Amino acid sequence: MAPYEPEKDTSESGELRAGRRKAARYAVPIAVAGVAAATIGLVPALATSGDPDLPKVTAQELIEKIAASDTQQLSGNVKISTDLGLPSIGGMAGGLGGGGGTDRGEDGDDKGSAADPKSKLMELASGTHTLRVAADGPDKQKVSVLGDASEYSMIHNGDEVWAYDSASNEAYHATEKGASSEKGTSSEKGDMGHEAGKGTKDVPSTPADFAEQALKAVDDSTSVKVDGTAQVAGRDAYRLVIKPKQSGSTVGQITIAVDEKTGTPLKFTLTPASGGAAVIDAGFTKVDFDKPSASTFDFTPPKGTKVTEADEHGKKGRDFQDKGDKGDKGGKEFAKGDLNEPKIIGEGWSTIAELKLPGGQGLPTAGSGDVPPDAQKLLDSLGDQVDGKFGSGTVFSTRLINALVTDDGTVYVGAVTKDALVKAANDAH
């Protein structure tokens, strides 16, 4: 019989939080630090098979097993799929990624590198992808995104960080030393360093990463239980199921397959409250916990490769930004003072962030003349118009994250329903 455990009630939430805090501190060695740039998430559709008969465990024991896991070495393949209900954004990576990885000069010329992880990994925010991963402690990691006729690899070896795009024969090089000189001291070993790792420490990139983020959300508003067993990548695993108790969340449930022997998360699946296919489904199709060969983390740019150094690449972007801050319209409109810290509304799974758009203005409206008619038509088609005590605004929806942008430039965003966003906006007025 596969182990099954009834739902935990709130009287046991203290124990769960204690185990969760330990799990949140767990430095997942298989998560290649800084490899996944600003993506909504990496995901794989992984078939599991069998229903192994394993010793019964409680949710608390399984959480503690994840926290105690000391996996330092592994290699394998991860199949990743993301279905947010959005069109593929591969061709728009640069535009949607906050400028992506390519900086543009004063005349608009492309000054960046096709191998820059910031822009390249935006492509992983939708669709299905296969990754080959390897890790040997905190100082050696590698992730390769496998294409039909090309491969994109990111390698961290000591203080050296390389990214190589075989399709364009371009490489991007950074060092941890460079990262420390630009933004203080990098205190965590394994941080990919400089631009390659900027803003990526909290971005999930493996099943273990996703599991860590999910466990941080476990509190009194959460149901946690062990719901049977499964086989993932040929290994026996327990299924840990996490569900919001609160209404209004777009998260239906999260299922984490935990390796029975090592405690390593092997698969992560997030199913939306609306039903249907998983929004995020990330897991190993093949995994080996033996030490990878040292040569796995060696990299020398092939002959003729165009190499972009992160220090120089970052300097160009900063020089151009400085010029804008000295008086051009863009610098004034998007000054740092305009980017206010978000106000947090609610708690648990129904948390909503409230913030102001730069400039304190809402989106262009029909008849305003702020954008061409065709662009206005496209913008209107992407969202739903709503009204309330707050006035009027537009709700932009995915299968997981929704955002309400009001006409006065206030944004309400969270993994909550459209009705929850409208209620939050009304309550604020």
LUMDREN-911090 format. One record per residue (C-alpha): chain; x, y, z. Coordinates in nm, 4 decimals. Layout:
BEGIN
- A X Y Z
...
end
This chain:
BEGIN
- A 0.0000 0.0000 0.0000
- A 0.1251 0.3452 -0.0840
- A 0.1494 0.5702 0.2219
- A -0.1299 0.8172 0.2711
- A -0.1734 1.0778 0.5384
- A -0.4834 1.2824 0.6269
- A -0.4644 1.6586 0.5926
- A -0.2762 1.8448 0.8638
- A -0.4942 2.0782 1.0697
- A -0.3850 2.4160 1.1972
- A -0.2895 2.2761 1.5391
- A 0.0145 2.1185 1.3763
- A 0.1111 2.4271 1.1761
- A 0.3863 2.5206 1.4231
- A 0.5749 2.1991 1.3496
- A 0.5248 2.2456 0.9779
- A 0.6575 2.6011 0.9921
- A 0.9668 2.4840 1.1805
- A 1.0402 2.2221 0.9169
- A 0.9584 2.4688 0.6424
- A 1.2089 2.7214 0.7766
- A 1.4765 2.4520 0.7703
- A 1.3811 2.3658 0.4132
- A 1.3903 2.7322 0.3111
- A 1.7483 2.7532 0.4374
- A 1.8454 2.4443 0.2404
- A 2.0984 2.5537 -0.0203
- A 1.9891 2.3374 -0.3093
- A 2.3125 2.2242 -0.4709
- A 2.1448 2.1044 -0.7879
- A 2.0016 2.4484 -0.8521
- A 2.2599 2.6084 -1.0745
- A 2.2986 2.9419 -0.8995
- A 2.2108 3.2317 -1.1226
- A 2.1328 3.0189 -1.4235
- A 1.7667 3.1027 -1.4638
- A 1.7287 3.4756 -1.5275
- A 1.4029 3.6727 -1.4937
- A 1.1728 3.3935 -1.5873
- A 0.8353 3.3277 -1.4371
- A 0.9573 2.9716 -1.3923
- A 1.1122 2.6678 -1.5490
- A 0.8876 2.3663 -1.5892
- A 0.8688 2.0085 -1.7257
- A 0.5941 1.7694 -1.8176
- A 0.7341 1.4458 -1.6762
- A 0.5597 1.1139 -1.6857
- A 0.5717 0.9262 -1.3564
- A 0.5160 0.5542 -1.3374
- A 0.4439 0.2930 -1.0754
- A 0.3263 0.3275 -0.7180
- A 0.6150 0.1994 -0.5022
- A 0.5438 0.0589 -0.1567
- A 0.7468 0.2786 0.0787
- A 0.7499 0.3200 0.4588
- A 0.4851 0.5619 0.5805
- A 0.5988 0.9146 0.6651
- A 0.4211 1.2238 0.7915
- A 0.4257 1.5608 0.6147
- A 0.6476 1.6960 0.8934
- A 0.8970 1.4105 0.8487
- A 0.9051 1.4600 0.4731
- A 0.9655 1.8336 0.5036
- A 1.2487 1.7614 0.7455
- A 1.3889 1.5052 0.5021
- A 1.4069 1.7746 0.2329
- A 1.5725 2.0142 0.4780
- A 1.8312 1.7561 0.5823
- A 1.9241 1.6532 0.2301
- A 2.2927 1.7158 0.1601
- A 2.3041 1.6331 -0.2108
- A 2.6139 1.7993 -0.3550
- A 2.6663 1.6152 -0.6820
- A 2.4379 1.5064 -0.9608
- A 2.3817 1.5103 -1.3350
- A 2.0791 1.4454 -1.5497
- A 1.8104 1.5781 -1.7827
- A 1.5176 1.7996 -1.6893
- A 1.2149 1.8439 -1.9112
- A 1.0545 2.1820 -1.8580
- A 0.7130 2.3135 -1.9578
- A 0.5331 2.6361 -1.8700
- A 0.1701 2.7062 -1.9585
- A 0.0608 3.0464 -1.8349
- A -0.1905 3.0851 -2.1147
- A 0.0368 3.3283 -2.2986
- A 0.1735 3.3139 -2.6551
- A 0.5359 3.2131 -2.6971
- A 0.7613 3.5063 -2.6062
- A 1.0895 3.3771 -2.7427
- A 1.1091 3.6427 -3.0116
- A 1.0143 3.9157 -2.7643
- A 1.2604 3.8189 -2.4934
- A 1.4568 4.1388 -2.5087
- A 1.1536 4.3624 -2.4979
- A 0.9775 4.1813 -2.2151
- A 1.2829 4.1290 -2.0012
- A 1.3366 4.4849 -1.9045
- A 1.5653 4.5452 -2.1974
- A 1.6714 4.1838 -2.1979
- A 2.0347 4.1102 -2.2222
- A 2.1105 4.3525 -2.5000
- A 2.1962 4.7103 -2.4206
- A 2.1330 4.9670 -2.6868
- A 2.3546 5.2577 -2.7523
- A 2.2545 5.6214 -2.7888
- A 2.1619 5.5651 -3.1520
- A 1.9640 5.2491 -3.0787
- A 2.2325 5.0138 -3.2068
- A 2.2409 4.6664 -3.0536
- A 2.5423 4.6542 -2.8233
- A 2.4666 4.3277 -2.6458
- A 2.5459 3.9606 -2.6762
- A 2.3208 3.6854 -2.8060
- A 2.4679 3.4690 -2.5303
- A 2.3686 3.6995 -2.2426
- A 2.1633 3.4828 -2.0002
- A 1.9261 3.7704 -1.9150
- A 1.7749 3.7699 -2.2610
- A 1.8330 3.4081 -2.3606
- A 1.6572 3.2517 -2.0655
- A 1.3435 3.4611 -2.1142
- A 1.2676 3.2093 -2.3862
- A 1.2154 2.9483 -2.1157
- A 0.9191 3.1398 -1.9732
- A 0.6835 2.9547 -2.2081
- A 0.6628 2.6269 -2.3942
- A 0.8495 2.3010 -2.3347
- A 1.2270 2.2711 -2.3104
- A 1.4863 2.0068 -2.2294
- A 1.7784 2.0922 -2.0036
- A 2.0923 1.8939 -1.9255
- A 2.2192 1.9785 -1.5764
- A 2.5246 1.8922 -1.3688
- A 2.6566 2.0019 -1.0304
- A 2.9597 1.9268 -0.8153
- A 2.9247 2.1303 -0.4989
- A 2.8658 2.5060 -0.4773
- A 3.1509 2.6022 -0.7124
- A 3.0765 2.3901 -1.0194
- A 2.7473 2.3879 -1.2074
- A 2.6381 2.3597 -1.5669
- A 2.3033 2.3906 -1.7435
- A 2.2530 2.3353 -2.1152
- A 1.9318 2.4188 -2.2986
- A 1.9026 2.1690 -2.5810
- A 1.7549 2.2823 -2.9124
- A 1.6819 2.0913 -3.2330
- A 2.0098 2.1915 -3.3953
- A 2.1770 2.4087 -3.1336
- A 2.2691 2.4250 -2.7666
- A 2.2904 2.7065 -2.5152
- A 2.5091 2.6404 -2.2115
- A 2.5869 2.8211 -1.8866
- A 2.8922 2.7062 -1.6934
- A 3.0051 2.8090 -1.3446
- A 3.3524 2.6837 -1.2512
- A 3.5171 2.8500 -0.9512
- A 3.5058 3.2268 -1.0065
- A 3.4524 3.1900 -1.3826
- A 3.1100 3.2117 -1.5448
- A 3.0573 3.1392 -1.9139
- A 2.7471 3.1346 -2.1332
- A 2.7750 3.0041 -2.4896
- A 2.5209 3.0108 -2.7717
- A 2.6152 2.7648 -3.0453
- A 2.3554 2.9053 -3.2878
- A 2.5232 3.2477 -3.3018
- A 2.8719 3.1323 -3.1950
- A 2.8750 3.4000 -2.9261
- A 2.9917 3.3746 -2.5663
- A 2.9341 3.5819 -2.2537
- A 3.1974 3.5873 -1.9787
- A 3.1726 3.7076 -1.6196
- A 3.3585 3.6549 -1.2933
- A 3.2405 3.6501 -0.9329
- A 3.5099 3.9046 -0.8564
- A 3.3479 4.1371 -1.1085
- A 3.0135 4.0956 -0.9389
- A 3.1566 4.1792 -0.5990
- A 3.3229 4.4987 -0.7186
- A 3.0018 4.6264 -0.8760
- A 2.7475 4.5448 -0.6061
- A 2.9377 4.4952 -0.2829
- A 3.0427 4.1512 -0.1679
- A 2.8884 3.8332 -0.2928
- A 2.8429 3.6366 0.0268
- A 2.7076 3.3165 -0.1193
- A 2.9303 3.0602 -0.2796
- A 2.7888 2.9311 -0.6001
- A 2.6412 3.2666 -0.7008
- A 2.7012 3.2867 -1.0732
- A 2.8305 3.6407 -1.0341
- A 2.7963 3.9749 -1.2121
- A 2.5270 4.0220 -1.4773
- A 2.4840 3.6481 -1.5294
- A 2.3535 3.6119 -1.1767
- A 2.1854 3.9497 -1.1301
- A 1.8398 3.9144 -0.9822
- A 1.8376 3.5357 -1.0085
- A 1.9058 3.4131 -0.6549
- A 1.5345 3.3719 -0.5838
- A 1.4293 3.2552 -0.9281
- A 1.3459 2.8817 -0.9400
- A 1.5451 2.6772 -1.1907
- A 1.5045 2.3118 -1.0800
- A 1.2437 2.1026 -0.8984
- A 1.4360 2.1638 -0.5737
- A 1.4262 2.5415 -0.6312
- A 1.0507 2.5334 -0.6850
- A 1.0043 2.3172 -0.3767
- A 1.2012 2.5612 -0.1615
- A 0.9854 2.8519 -0.2767
- A 0.6641 2.6565 -0.2179
- A 0.7671 2.5485 0.1324
- A 0.8208 2.9131 0.2274
- A 0.4467 2.9625 0.1760
- A 0.3474 2.6920 0.4263
- A 0.1600 2.8510 0.7194
- A -0.1801 2.8390 0.8873
- A -0.3455 2.9149 0.5526
- A -0.2012 2.5971 0.3987
- A -0.2972 2.2317 0.3920
- A 0.0015 1.9930 0.3721
- A -0.0111 1.6139 0.3407
- A 0.1701 1.3132 0.2004
- A -0.0458 1.1719 -0.0782
- A 0.0975 0.8425 -0.1926
- A 0.4115 0.7612 -0.3848
- A 0.5429 0.7721 -0.7417
- A 0.8418 0.6902 -0.9551
- A 1.0294 0.9785 -1.1178
- A 1.3280 0.9198 -1.3453
- A 1.3353 0.5586 -1.2271
- A 1.3564 0.6530 -0.8573
- A 1.1064 0.5925 -0.5780
- A 0.9567 0.9102 -0.4356
- A 0.6950 1.0404 -0.1926
- A 0.4314 1.2874 -0.3090
- A 0.4008 1.5970 -0.0878
- A 0.0831 1.7939 -0.1651
- A 0.0417 2.1591 -0.0663
- A -0.2955 2.3363 -0.1017
- A -0.4157 2.6865 -0.0116
- A -0.7053 2.6916 0.2352
- A -0.7948 3.0510 0.1484
- A -1.0395 3.1435 -0.1250
- A -0.9386 3.3766 -0.4048
- A -0.6031 3.2155 -0.4875
- A -0.5310 3.1015 -0.8433
- A -0.3149 2.8184 -0.7062
- A -0.5035 2.4896 -0.6939
- A -0.2353 2.2657 -0.5499
- A 0.1382 2.2014 -0.5592
- A 0.2774 1.8492 -0.5741
- A 0.6434 1.7779 -0.4967
- A 0.7954 1.4356 -0.5646
- A 1.0672 1.3809 -0.3010
- A 1.3376 1.1188 -0.3570
- A 1.2970 0.8481 -0.0924
- A 1.6714 0.7918 -0.0472
- A 1.8243 1.1406 -0.0750
- A 1.5367 1.3765 0.0096
- A 1.6028 1.5662 -0.3128
- A 1.2924 1.7072 -0.4889
- A 1.2699 1.5299 -0.8245
- A 0.9556 1.6865 -0.9648
- A 0.7422 1.9949 -0.9036
- A 0.3901 2.0453 -1.0386
- A 0.1691 2.3509 -0.9870
- A -0.1929 2.3068 -1.0910
- A -0.4167 2.6155 -1.1159
- A -0.7437 2.6473 -0.9275
- A -0.9181 2.6815 -1.2636
- A -0.8165 2.3254 -1.3533
- A -0.6650 2.1933 -1.6734
- A -0.2980 2.1360 -1.7497
- A -0.0306 2.2291 -1.4981
- A 0.0973 2.5853 -1.5081
- A 0.4391 2.4626 -1.3980
- A 0.5594 2.1040 -1.4247
- A 0.9330 2.0630 -1.3663
- A 1.1089 1.7342 -1.3180
- A 1.3951 1.5036 -1.3986
- A 1.3625 1.2518 -1.6780
- A 1.7072 1.1137 -1.5940
- A 1.9190 1.1686 -1.2831
- A 2.2486 1.0338 -1.1457
- A 2.3812 1.1275 -0.8010
- A 2.7413 1.0279 -0.8775
- A 3.0150 1.2909 -0.9062
- A 3.0233 1.4356 -1.2625
- A 3.3502 1.4332 -1.4533
- A 3.5658 1.7402 -1.3856
- A 3.5805 1.8064 -1.7618
- A 3.2034 1.8684 -1.7590
- A 3.2720 2.2163 -1.6213
- A 3.5615 2.3066 -1.8501
- A 3.4959 2.5618 -2.1227
- A 3.7118 2.7262 -2.3862
- A 3.5419 2.9425 -2.6527
- A 3.5604 2.7737 -2.9958
- A 3.7733 2.9420 -3.2593
- A 3.6014 3.2471 -3.4094
- A 3.3627 3.2946 -3.1156
- A 3.2581 3.6521 -3.0404
- A 3.3184 3.6994 -2.6656
- A 3.1427 3.9720 -2.4653
- A 3.2918 4.0544 -2.1264
- A 3.0328 4.1263 -1.8569
- A 3.2280 4.4208 -1.7126
- A 3.2379 4.6042 -2.0455
- A 2.8820 4.5027 -2.1329
- A 2.7515 4.6378 -1.8018
- A 2.9525 4.9612 -1.8368
- A 2.7893 5.0392 -2.1720
- A 2.4448 5.0007 -2.0196
- A 2.5338 5.2216 -1.7216
- A 2.6910 5.4894 -1.9437
- A 2.3751 5.5100 -2.1534
- A 2.1562 5.5207 -1.8412
- A 2.3678 5.8003 -1.6950
- A 2.3220 6.0050 -2.0120
- A 1.9470 5.9670 -1.9800
- A 1.9507 6.0681 -1.6131
- A 2.1252 6.3948 -1.6993
- A 1.8190 6.5490 -1.8492
- A 1.6507 6.3546 -2.1266
- A 1.2816 6.2774 -2.0979
- A 1.3311 5.9061 -2.0327
- A 1.5636 5.9709 -1.7404
- A 1.3136 6.2046 -1.5752
- A 1.0124 5.9833 -1.6285
- A 1.1730 5.6705 -1.4892
- A 1.3822 5.8101 -1.2068
- A 1.4502 5.5775 -0.9145
- A 1.2166 5.7796 -0.6952
- A 0.9238 5.6775 -0.9144
- A 0.9793 5.3077 -0.8481
- A 0.8159 5.2869 -0.5047
- A 0.8236 4.9846 -0.2775
- A 0.5038 4.7798 -0.3065
- A 0.2428 4.7838 -0.0326
- A 0.1394 4.4320 0.0697
- A -0.2328 4.3647 0.1076
- A -0.3568 4.0506 0.2809
- A -0.1483 3.7483 0.3741
- A -0.0808 3.3900 0.2809
- A -0.1916 3.2675 -0.0593
- A -0.4222 3.5661 -0.1159
- A -0.1455 3.8262 -0.0819
- A -0.1665 4.1190 -0.3266
- A 0.1054 4.3743 -0.3990
- A 0.0016 4.7362 -0.4604
- A 0.2400 4.9758 -0.6335
- A 0.2446 5.2854 -0.8529
- A 0.3509 5.2988 -1.2155
- A 0.6438 5.5320 -1.2969
- A 0.5096 5.8795 -1.3603
- A 0.1874 5.8120 -1.1705
- A -0.0174 5.7599 -1.4863
- A -0.2281 5.4679 -1.6019
- A -0.2279 5.2942 -1.9371
- A -0.3139 5.4836 -2.2565
- A -0.6861 5.4930 -2.3258
- A -0.8844 5.5107 -2.6489
- A -0.8936 5.8644 -2.7814
- A -0.5980 5.9836 -2.5752
- A -0.3683 5.9797 -2.8765
- A -0.0812 5.8528 -2.6619
- A -0.0281 5.5491 -2.8859
- A -0.1161 5.4667 -3.2495
- A -0.4705 5.3325 -3.3011
- A -0.3506 4.9816 -3.3939
- A -0.1344 4.9634 -3.0808
- A -0.4257 5.0862 -2.8681
- A -0.6498 4.8192 -3.0190
- A -0.3946 4.5505 -2.9341
- A -0.3528 4.6809 -2.5787
- A -0.7292 4.6820 -2.5225
- A -0.7587 4.3254 -2.6501
- A -0.5048 4.1956 -2.3988
- A -0.7067 4.2859 -2.0888
- A -1.0558 4.3095 -1.9446
- A -1.2035 4.6497 -1.8566
- A -1.3352 4.6743 -1.4978
- A -1.4989 4.9460 -1.2863
- A -1.5474 5.0049 -0.9152
- A -1.5072 5.2528 -0.6307
- A -1.1469 5.2990 -0.7477
- A -1.2653 5.4219 -1.0878
- A -1.1809 5.2121 -1.3899
- A -0.8930 4.9995 -1.5031
- A -0.7744 4.6947 -1.6956
- A -0.7108 4.3427 -1.5663
- A -0.4382 4.1451 -1.7416
- A -0.4699 3.7742 -1.6741
- A -0.2664 3.4559 -1.6960
- A -0.3516 3.1154 -1.5557
- A -0.1531 3.2010 -1.2415
- A -0.0691 3.5710 -1.2041
- A -0.3241 3.8493 -1.2556
- A -0.2732 4.2255 -1.2480
- A -0.5150 4.5197 -1.2306
- A -0.3855 4.8515 -1.3663
- A -0.6129 5.1398 -1.2718
- A -0.6465 5.4604 -1.4719
- A -0.4641 5.6544 -1.1983
- A -0.1531 5.4364 -1.2365
- A -0.2017 5.2024 -0.9402
- A -0.1189 4.8359 -0.9951
- A -0.2596 4.5442 -0.7929
- A -0.0918 4.2123 -0.8702
- A -0.0876 3.8627 -0.7235
- A -0.1648 3.4935 -0.7699
- A -0.5298 3.5753 -0.7054
- A -0.8512 3.5992 -0.9046
- A -0.9756 3.9054 -1.0909
- A -1.2500 3.9530 -0.8310
- A -0.9906 3.9572 -0.5516
- A -0.7964 4.2318 -0.7293
- A -1.1077 4.4452 -0.7818
- A -1.2042 4.4011 -0.4143
- A -0.8546 4.5082 -0.3043
- A -0.8752 4.8187 -0.5236
- A -1.2212 4.9051 -0.3905
- A -1.1120 4.8563 -0.0287
- A -0.8212 5.0954 -0.0863
- A -1.0632 5.3784 -0.1773
end
